[in-house]
Amino acid sequence: MGRYRWRTRVRSRLPWFLLDRGVAAKGRRDCGEHDWYNANGGVERCYHCALGERPYDPAHFLPPVANSPPPRIRLGRRTRREKLLGDCLAEQRKRREPCD
């Protein structure tokens, strides 16, 4: 768990008039593990520290599946383990016994 996470938990439970007075303000040092939010359409800021700031990019907020490259499809040879498992299953079907 990163630095200043406690502040974010406290901040989510306090009334706004206390937050406006500076109670549970963002940390002044770098938290080390930023969690970003879109501050104003041009800047992203960290929930936990005042130093966390970067230019806004809509791609940062897409789900991980949409950002990840397509999975590699392996064509061709089977691995040794797959071959052994296939052989074991074929033997099991013949004998109707469990494989170890």
Secondary structure, 3 states (H helix, E strand, C coil): CCCCHHHHHHHCCCCHHHHHCCCCCCECCCCCCCCEEECCCCEEEECCECCCEEECCHHHHCCHHHHCCCCCCCCCCCCHHHHHHHHHHHHHHHHCCCCC
